[in-house]
Amino acid sequence: MLKKKFPLSQKSPAQAMVEFALVLPILLLVIYGLLEVGRLLFIYSSVVSAARQAARYGAAIGLNTNGGVPRYRDCAGMRSAAQRVGFIDKIEDADILIWHDEGEERNQVAYCAPGLNSDSSFYPSNGNTSRVRVQVSTQYTPIVPLVPLQPLTISSISARTILVSVQLAVTGAAQSYDYDIITGVPTTTAAPTTTAVPSRTPASHSRSAATAVACDVRHDILKTSPFGMTIFNYNAALTIHIAEIQIWGPPSPAGQSINRLTLGGSAIWTGALPSDLPTFINAFIGDVSIKPRSNKFLQVSLSKNYNANGSEKILVAFAESGCPVLDSSDARQLP
């Protein structure tokens, strides 16, 4: 017996177009919402990375790329490190706030105002308690206000500690190494030492004791009138070059400042820096070299007279490997 077969019902093209037209706006809205949420998350990630990179740059050792100032004073360098990350939403200078502190909500002081290339008002403490703290902010606004996302400000704060000095001690015949955080010049000493010069342990350095002996520098007793000391180079063949000078706390009247350094009678630095704190100077002019078997008098000139009380101190670091840091308070370094 034959059975009657009925053909399957099929949708007409017009019905499919109507259904697609009804679903398409919802589909597009969902796709746009996903893209907008992804854009929001990406901007948030960029702001967090920008704050982290700026703080990392400011806490790194050494000088900036131009070799002029320590990185924690390089305002333009920290802002540039943040702005290189924010390539979707442009980060302006005014969106970056920089300050230093001594821990969370302790002694927070703003510096590196927008427009400044460098700021010499910040002196990190010798106890490794100072931090560089950077806040980066940007404004998020949806491209098309079709999704329930309102404009909002995205901010992120990152802080890093500046390692000024790290004590390193070894036993036996091994050497202890100091690494100057400002100049990047490693030095060796024959005994365990604690130094006030910004230092850290280098990742890998291997020098023999003979290399350290090759650089023989000394100083005479620190004078207070004029304020300075004579630097002696006893090596018969090596010319040494000053890399950094640190001046520690001469007693000062109000408004006192250090305004000139001379070496052998010739100016090697001029400016105006506070005299009541450890002052770091490494951007020199003129000749900062001392020839073999010769000496030069290093003089510090101040804007006003002061009364010495014995707390004055000068430290001198050299660019040559193996040269120890001269400390005017160290009697072992006298001629």
C-alpha positions as a Markdown table, in Angstrom:
| # | Residue | x | y | z |
|---|---|---|---|---|
| 1 | Met | 0.0 | 0.0 | 0.0 |
| 2 | Leu | 1.5 | 3.3 | -1.0 |
| 3 | Lys | 1.8 | 6.1 | 1.6 |
| 4 | Lys | 1.4 | 9.7 | 0.7 |
| 5 | Lys | 4.5 | 11.8 | 1.4 |
| 6 | Phe | 4.2 | 15.4 | 2.3 |
| 7 | Pro | 7.2 | 17.8 | 1.6 |
| 8 | Leu | 9.0 | 19.4 | 4.6 |
| 9 | Ser | 8.0 | 23.0 | 5.3 |
| 10 | Gln | 10.8 | 25.5 | 4.4 |
| 11 | Lys | 11.2 | 29.1 | 5.5 |
| 12 | Ser | 10.9 | 31.7 | 2.9 |
| 13 | Pro | 13.9 | 34.1 | 2.3 |
| 14 | Ala | 11.7 | 37.0 | 3.5 |
| 15 | Gln | 11.1 | 35.3 | 6.9 |
| 16 | Ala | 14.9 | 34.7 | 7.4 |
| 17 | Met | 15.6 | 38.3 | 6.6 |
| 18 | Val | 13.1 | 39.5 | 9.2 |
| 19 | Glu | 14.5 | 37.2 | 11.9 |
| 20 | Phe | 18.1 | 38.3 | 11.1 |
| 21 | Ala | 17.0 | 42.0 | 11.2 |
| 22 | Leu | 15.5 | 41.4 | 14.7 |
| 23 | Val | 18.6 | 39.6 | 16.1 |
| 24 | Leu | 21.3 | 41.8 | 14.4 |
| 25 | Pro | 21.0 | 44.8 | 16.8 |
| 26 | Ile | 21.2 | 42.6 | 19.9 |
| 27 | Leu | 24.2 | 40.8 | 18.4 |
| 28 | Leu | 26.0 | 44.0 | 17.5 |
| 29 | Leu | 25.3 | 45.4 | 21.0 |
| 30 | Val | 26.8 | 42.4 | 22.7 |
| 31 | Ile | 29.9 | 42.5 | 20.4 |
| 32 | Tyr | 30.3 | 46.2 | 21.1 |
| 33 | Gly | 29.9 | 45.7 | 24.8 |
| 34 | Leu | 32.6 | 43.0 | 24.8 |
| 35 | Leu | 35.0 | 45.3 | 22.9 |
| 36 | Glu | 34.3 | 48.3 | 25.2 |
| 37 | Val | 34.8 | 46.2 | 28.3 |
| 38 | Gly | 38.1 | 44.9 | 26.8 |
| 39 | Arg | 39.2 | 48.5 | 26.0 |
| 40 | Leu | 38.4 | 49.5 | 29.6 |
| 41 | Leu | 40.5 | 46.6 | 31.0 |
| 42 | Phe | 43.3 | 47.4 | 28.7 |
| 43 | Ile | 43.4 | 51.1 | 29.7 |
| 44 | Tyr | 43.4 | 50.0 | 33.4 |
| 45 | Ser | 46.3 | 47.6 | 32.7 |
| 46 | Ser | 48.2 | 50.4 | 30.9 |
| 47 | Val | 47.7 | 52.8 | 33.8 |
| 48 | Val | 48.9 | 50.2 | 36.4 |
| 49 | Ser | 52.0 | 49.4 | 34.2 |
| 50 | Ala | 52.7 | 53.1 | 33.7 |
| 51 | Ala | 52.8 | 53.8 | 37.4 |
| 52 | Arg | 55.0 | 50.7 | 38.0 |
| 53 | Gln | 57.5 | 51.6 | 35.2 |
| 54 | Ala | 57.8 | 55.2 | 36.4 |
| 55 | Ala | 58.5 | 54.2 | 40.0 |
| 56 | Arg | 60.9 | 51.5 | 38.8 |
| 57 | Tyr | 62.8 | 54.1 | 36.8 |
| 58 | Gly | 63.0 | 56.5 | 39.7 |
| 59 | Ala | 64.3 | 53.8 | 42.1 |
| 60 | Ala | 66.9 | 52.4 | 39.8 |
| 61 | Ile | 70.6 | 53.0 | 40.5 |
| 62 | Gly | 72.9 | 55.3 | 38.5 |
| 63 | Leu | 72.4 | 58.5 | 36.5 |
| 64 | Asn | 69.9 | 59.2 | 33.7 |
| 65 | Thr | 70.8 | 58.6 | 30.1 |
| 66 | Asn | 72.4 | 62.0 | 29.7 |
| 67 | Gly | 74.6 | 61.3 | 32.7 |
| 68 | Gly | 73.5 | 64.4 | 34.5 |
| 69 | Val | 71.4 | 63.6 | 37.6 |
| 70 | Pro | 70.4 | 60.5 | 39.7 |
| 71 | Arg | 67.3 | 58.8 | 38.4 |
| 72 | Tyr | 65.3 | 59.6 | 41.5 |
| 73 | Arg | 65.7 | 63.3 | 40.6 |
| 74 | Asp | 65.1 | 62.8 | 36.8 |
| 75 | Cys | 61.5 | 64.1 | 36.5 |
| 76 | Ala | 61.4 | 64.0 | 32.7 |
| 77 | Gly | 62.8 | 60.4 | 32.7 |
| 78 | Met | 60.1 | 59.1 | 35.1 |
| 79 | Arg | 57.3 | 60.8 | 33.2 |
| 80 | Ser | 58.7 | 59.5 | 29.9 |
| 81 | Ala | 58.8 | 55.9 | 31.4 |
| 82 | Ala | 55.1 | 56.2 | 32.2 |
| 83 | Gln | 54.0 | 57.8 | 29.0 |
| 84 | Arg | 55.7 | 55.1 | 26.8 |
| 85 | Val | 53.2 | 52.6 | 28.3 |
| 86 | Gly | 50.0 | 54.6 | 27.8 |
| 87 | Phe | 49.6 | 54.4 | 24.0 |
| 88 | Ile | 45.8 | 54.0 | 23.9 |
| 89 | Asp | 44.9 | 56.9 | 26.1 |
| 90 | Lys | 47.6 | 59.5 | 26.0 |
| 91 | Ile | 49.0 | 60.3 | 29.5 |
| 92 | Glu | 49.8 | 63.9 | 29.9 |
| 93 | Asp | 52.4 | 65.4 | 32.3 |
| 94 | Ala | 49.6 | 66.7 | 34.5 |
| 95 | Asp | 48.2 | 63.1 | 34.9 |
| 96 | Ile | 51.5 | 62.0 | 36.6 |
| 97 | Leu | 52.0 | 62.9 | 40.3 |
| 98 | Ile | 55.4 | 62.2 | 41.9 |
| 99 | Trp | 56.4 | 62.4 | 45.5 |
| 100 | His | 58.7 | 60.7 | 48.0 |
| 101 | Asp | 57.9 | 59.3 | 51.4 |
| 102 | Glu | 59.4 | 57.2 | 54.3 |
| 103 | Gly | 56.7 | 54.5 | 54.1 |
| 104 | Glu | 52.9 | 54.3 | 53.7 |
| 105 | Glu | 51.5 | 57.7 | 54.7 |
| 106 | Arg | 54.7 | 58.8 | 56.3 |
| 107 | Asn | 56.5 | 62.1 | 55.5 |
| 108 | Gln | 54.9 | 62.3 | 52.0 |
| 109 | Val | 56.4 | 65.2 | 50.1 |
| 110 | Ala | 55.5 | 66.1 | 46.5 |
| 111 | Tyr | 58.2 | 67.0 | 44.1 |
| 112 | Cys | 58.9 | 66.9 | 40.3 |
| 113 | Ala | 56.1 | 69.2 | 39.5 |
| 114 | Pro | 54.8 | 69.0 | 35.8 |
| 115 | Gly | 57.2 | 70.9 | 33.5 |
| 116 | Leu | 60.4 | 70.2 | 35.6 |
| 117 | Asn | 63.1 | 68.2 | 33.9 |
| 118 | Ser | 64.8 | 67.5 | 37.3 |
| 119 | Asp | 64.3 | 68.3 | 40.9 |
| 120 | Ser | 67.3 | 68.4 | 43.3 |
| 121 | Ser | 65.2 | 69.0 | 46.4 |
| 122 | Phe | 65.0 | 65.2 | 47.2 |
| 123 | Tyr | 67.8 | 63.6 | 49.3 |
| 124 | Pro | 67.1 | 59.9 | 50.0 |
| 125 | Ser | 67.9 | 58.8 | 53.6 |
| 126 | Asn | 70.9 | 56.7 | 54.3 |
| 127 | Gly | 68.7 | 54.1 | 56.1 |
| 128 | Asn | 67.1 | 52.8 | 53.0 |
| 129 | Thr | 63.7 | 54.2 | 54.1 |
| 130 | Ser | 63.0 | 56.6 | 51.2 |
| 131 | Arg | 60.6 | 55.6 | 48.5 |
| 132 | Val | 59.7 | 57.1 | 45.1 |
| 133 | Arg | 55.9 | 57.1 | 44.8 |
| 134 | Val | 54.2 | 57.7 | 41.4 |
| 135 | Gln | 50.5 | 58.1 | 40.7 |
| 136 | Val | 49.2 | 57.9 | 37.1 |
| 137 | Ser | 45.6 | 58.8 | 36.2 |
| 138 | Thr | 43.6 | 58.9 | 33.0 |
| 139 | Gln | 40.0 | 59.4 | 32.0 |
| 140 | Tyr | 38.0 | 56.5 | 30.5 |
| 141 | Thr | 35.0 | 57.5 | 28.3 |
| 142 | Pro | 33.0 | 55.0 | 26.1 |
| 143 | Ile | 33.4 | 55.6 | 22.4 |
| 144 | Val | 29.6 | 55.3 | 21.9 |
| 145 | Pro | 27.3 | 55.5 | 24.9 |
| 146 | Leu | 25.3 | 52.4 | 24.1 |
| 147 | Val | 26.4 | 50.2 | 26.9 |
| 148 | Pro | 25.8 | 50.8 | 30.7 |
| 149 | Leu | 29.4 | 52.1 | 31.3 |
| 150 | Gln | 29.8 | 55.6 | 32.6 |
| 151 | Pro | 32.9 | 57.8 | 32.2 |
| 152 | Leu | 35.3 | 57.3 | 35.1 |
| 153 | Thr | 38.8 | 58.2 | 36.2 |
| 154 | Ile | 41.3 | 55.3 | 36.4 |
| 155 | Ser | 44.2 | 55.8 | 38.8 |
| 156 | Ser | 47.1 | 53.6 | 40.0 |
| 157 | Ile | 49.8 | 54.2 | 42.6 |
| 158 | Ser | 53.2 | 52.4 | 42.7 |
| 159 | Ala | 56.1 | 52.9 | 45.1 |
| 160 | Arg | 59.6 | 51.6 | 45.2 |
| 161 | Thr | 62.3 | 51.9 | 47.9 |
| 162 | Ile | 65.6 | 53.5 | 47.0 |
| 163 | Leu | 68.5 | 51.4 | 48.2 |
| 164 | Val | 71.1 | 53.9 | 49.3 |
| 165 | Ser | 73.5 | 51.6 | 51.1 |
| 166 | Val | 73.8 | 47.9 | 51.8 |
| 167 | Gln | 76.3 | 46.5 | 54.3 |
| 168 | Leu | 78.3 | 43.7 | 53.0 |
| 169 | Ala | 80.8 | 41.7 | 55.0 |
| 170 | Val | 82.9 | 38.7 | 54.2 |
| 171 | Thr | 85.4 | 36.6 | 56.1 |
| 172 | Gly | 88.9 | 35.3 | 55.4 |
| 173 | Ala | 91.0 | 36.7 | 52.5 |
| 174 | Ala | 88.0 | 37.6 | 50.4 |
| 175 | Gln | 87.3 | 41.2 | 49.4 |
| 176 | Ser | 84.1 | 43.2 | 50.2 |
| 177 | Tyr | 82.7 | 45.2 | 47.4 |
| 178 | Asp | 80.9 | 48.5 | 47.5 |
| 179 | Tyr | 79.0 | 49.8 | 44.4 |
| 180 | Asp | 78.2 | 53.5 | 44.2 |
| 181 | Ile | 74.5 | 54.0 | 43.4 |
| 182 | Ile | 75.1 | 57.4 | 41.9 |
| 183 | Thr | 78.2 | 56.8 | 39.7 |
| 184 | Gly | 78.0 | 53.1 | 39.2 |
| 185 | Val | 81.7 | 52.8 | 40.2 |
| 186 | Pro | 82.5 | 49.6 | 42.1 |
| 187 | Thr | 85.2 | 49.8 | 44.8 |
| 188 | Thr | 87.0 | 47.2 | 47.0 |
| 189 | Thr | 88.1 | 47.3 | 50.6 |
| 190 | Ala | 90.2 | 44.8 | 52.4 |
| 191 | Ala | 88.0 | 44.5 | 55.5 |
| 192 | Pro | 84.2 | 44.3 | 56.1 |
| 193 | Thr | 82.9 | 47.9 | 55.9 |
| 194 | Thr | 79.8 | 50.0 | 56.4 |
| 195 | Thr | 79.9 | 53.1 | 54.2 |
| 196 | Ala | 77.6 | 56.1 | 54.0 |
| 197 | Val | 78.3 | 56.4 | 50.3 |
| 198 | Pro | 75.2 | 55.1 | 48.3 |
| 199 | Ser | 76.1 | 51.5 | 47.6 |
| 200 | Arg | 74.8 | 48.1 | 46.7 |
| 201 | Thr | 76.2 | 44.7 | 46.0 |
| 202 | Pro | 77.0 | 44.3 | 42.2 |
| 203 | Ala | 75.6 | 41.3 | 40.4 |
| 204 | Ser | 79.0 | 39.9 | 39.5 |
| 205 | His | 82.5 | 41.5 | 39.8 |
| 206 | Ser | 85.8 | 39.6 | 40.2 |
| 207 | Arg | 88.9 | 41.7 | 40.7 |
| 208 | Ser | 92.1 | 40.7 | 42.5 |
| 209 | Ala | 93.7 | 42.6 | 45.4 |
| 210 | Ala | 96.5 | 43.8 | 43.0 |
| 211 | Thr | 93.9 | 45.8 | 41.0 |
| 212 | Ala | 92.8 | 47.7 | 44.2 |
| 213 | Val | 96.4 | 48.4 | 45.2 |
| 214 | Ala | 97.1 | 50.0 | 41.8 |
| 215 | Cys | 95.0 | 53.0 | 42.7 |
| 216 | Asp | 96.7 | 54.7 | 45.7 |
| 217 | Val | 94.8 | 57.9 | 46.7 |
| 218 | Arg | 94.9 | 59.7 | 50.1 |
| 219 | His | 93.7 | 63.0 | 51.6 |
| 220 | Asp | 95.0 | 65.4 | 54.2 |
| 221 | Ile | 93.1 | 66.7 | 57.2 |
| 222 | Leu | 89.9 | 68.5 | 56.3 |
| 223 | Lys | 90.3 | 72.2 | 56.6 |
| 224 | Thr | 87.5 | 74.6 | 57.5 |
| 225 | Ser | 89.1 | 77.9 | 56.4 |
| 226 | Pro | 89.0 | 77.5 | 53.4 |
| 227 | Phe | 86.6 | 74.5 | 53.6 |
| 228 | Gly | 88.2 | 71.6 | 51.8 |
| 229 | Met | 91.0 | 69.0 | 51.6 |
| 230 | Thr | 94.0 | 68.0 | 49.5 |
| 231 | Ile | 93.7 | 64.9 | 47.4 |
| 232 | Phe | 96.9 | 63.0 | 46.7 |
| 233 | Asn | 97.5 | 60.5 | 43.8 |
| 234 | Tyr | 100.5 | 58.4 | 44.7 |
| 235 | Asn | 100.4 | 56.1 | 41.7 |
| 236 | Ala | 103.3 | 56.6 | 39.3 |
| 237 | Ala | 101.3 | 55.9 | 36.1 |
| 238 | Leu | 97.5 | 56.2 | 36.7 |
| 239 | Thr | 95.6 | 59.5 | 36.2 |
| 240 | Ile | 92.5 | 59.5 | 38.3 |
| 241 | His | 89.2 | 61.4 | 37.7 |
| 242 | Ile | 86.6 | 62.5 | 40.2 |
| 243 | Ala | 83.2 | 60.9 | 39.6 |
| 244 | Glu | 81.2 | 62.3 | 42.5 |
| 245 | Ile | 81.6 | 64.5 | 45.6 |
| 246 | Gln | 79.4 | 64.3 | 48.6 |
| 247 | Ile | 79.4 | 67.1 | 51.2 |
| 248 | Trp | 78.0 | 66.4 | 54.6 |
| 249 | Gly | 76.4 | 69.0 | 56.9 |
| 250 | Pro | 78.5 | 72.1 | 57.4 |
| 251 | Pro | 76.7 | 74.2 | 60.1 |
| 252 | Ser | 74.8 | 76.9 | 58.2 |
| 253 | Pro | 72.9 | 80.1 | 58.9 |
| 254 | Ala | 69.5 | 80.6 | 57.3 |
| 255 | Gly | 69.7 | 80.7 | 53.5 |
| 256 | Gln | 73.2 | 79.1 | 53.4 |
| 257 | Ser | 74.0 | 77.2 | 50.2 |
| 258 | Ile | 77.0 | 75.6 | 48.5 |
| 259 | Asn | 77.7 | 77.5 | 45.3 |
| 260 | Arg | 81.1 | 76.6 | 44.0 |
| 261 | Leu | 83.7 | 73.8 | 43.9 |
| 262 | Thr | 87.3 | 74.3 | 42.8 |
| 263 | Leu | 90.0 | 71.7 | 42.2 |
| 264 | Gly | 93.5 | 72.9 | 42.1 |
| 265 | Gly | 92.2 | 76.5 | 41.9 |
| 266 | Ser | 90.0 | 75.9 | 38.8 |
| 267 | Ala | 86.2 | 75.8 | 39.1 |
| 268 | Ile | 84.7 | 72.3 | 38.5 |
| 269 | Trp | 81.1 | 73.1 | 39.6 |
| 270 | Thr | 78.9 | 76.2 | 40.2 |
| 271 | Gly | 75.3 | 76.4 | 41.3 |
| 272 | Ala | 73.2 | 76.6 | 44.5 |
| 273 | Leu | 72.5 | 73.5 | 46.6 |
| 274 | Pro | 71.4 | 73.2 | 50.3 |
| 275 | Ser | 74.3 | 72.9 | 52.7 |
| 276 | Asp | 72.4 | 71.5 | 55.7 |
| 277 | Leu | 71.9 | 68.0 | 54.2 |
| 278 | Pro | 74.2 | 65.5 | 52.4 |
| 279 | Thr | 74.8 | 67.1 | 49.0 |
| 280 | Phe | 75.6 | 65.0 | 46.0 |
| 281 | Ile | 77.5 | 66.7 | 43.1 |
| 282 | Asn | 78.4 | 64.8 | 40.0 |
| 283 | Ala | 77.8 | 67.1 | 37.0 |
| 284 | Phe | 81.2 | 68.7 | 36.7 |
| 285 | Ile | 82.7 | 71.3 | 34.4 |
| 286 | Gly | 86.4 | 71.7 | 33.8 |
| 287 | Asp | 89.3 | 69.4 | 34.7 |
| 288 | Val | 88.5 | 66.8 | 37.4 |
| 289 | Ser | 91.6 | 64.7 | 36.9 |
| 290 | Ile | 94.7 | 64.4 | 39.1 |
| 291 | Lys | 97.9 | 63.2 | 37.4 |
| 292 | Pro | 100.2 | 60.6 | 38.7 |
| 293 | Arg | 102.3 | 61.5 | 41.8 |
| 294 | Ser | 100.5 | 64.9 | 42.1 |
| 295 | Asn | 97.9 | 66.5 | 44.3 |
| 296 | Lys | 95.2 | 69.1 | 44.1 |
| 297 | Phe | 93.2 | 71.0 | 46.8 |
| 298 | Leu | 89.5 | 70.5 | 46.7 |
| 299 | Gln | 87.7 | 73.6 | 48.0 |
| 300 | Val | 84.0 | 74.1 | 48.8 |
| 301 | Ser | 82.7 | 77.6 | 48.7 |
| 302 | Leu | 79.6 | 78.7 | 50.6 |
| 303 | Ser | 77.3 | 81.7 | 50.1 |
| 304 | Lys | 77.8 | 82.7 | 53.8 |
| 305 | Asn | 80.3 | 82.2 | 56.5 |
| 306 | Tyr | 79.8 | 79.4 | 59.0 |
| 307 | Asn | 81.2 | 78.2 | 62.3 |
| 308 | Ala | 82.8 | 74.8 | 62.1 |
| 309 | Asn | 81.8 | 72.3 | 64.8 |
| 310 | Gly | 83.7 | 69.2 | 63.6 |
| 311 | Ser | 80.7 | 67.5 | 61.9 |
| 312 | Glu | 81.8 | 68.5 | 58.4 |
| 313 | Lys | 82.7 | 65.7 | 56.1 |
| 314 | Ile | 83.6 | 65.3 | 52.4 |
| 315 | Leu | 83.5 | 62.0 | 50.4 |
| 316 | Val | 85.1 | 61.7 | 47.0 |
| 317 | Ala | 84.4 | 58.8 | 44.5 |
| 318 | Phe | 86.6 | 58.2 | 41.5 |
| 319 | Ala | 85.7 | 56.8 | 38.0 |
| 320 | Glu | 88.6 | 54.4 | 37.9 |
| 321 | Ser | 88.0 | 50.8 | 39.0 |
| 322 | Gly | 89.8 | 49.9 | 42.2 |
| 323 | Cys | 90.0 | 53.4 | 43.6 |
| 324 | Pro | 88.5 | 53.6 | 47.1 |
| 325 | Val | 86.1 | 56.3 | 48.2 |
| 326 | Leu | 88.0 | 59.0 | 50.1 |
| 327 | Asp | 86.4 | 59.9 | 53.4 |
| 328 | Ser | 87.7 | 63.0 | 55.1 |
| 329 | Ser | 86.8 | 61.5 | 58.5 |
| 330 | Asp | 88.8 | 58.3 | 57.9 |
| 331 | Ala | 92.3 | 58.8 | 59.5 |
| 332 | Arg | 93.5 | 55.6 | 57.8 |
| 333 | Gln | 93.5 | 57.5 | 54.5 |
| 334 | Leu | 95.9 | 60.2 | 55.6 |
| 335 | Pro | 99.2 | 60.4 | 53.7 |
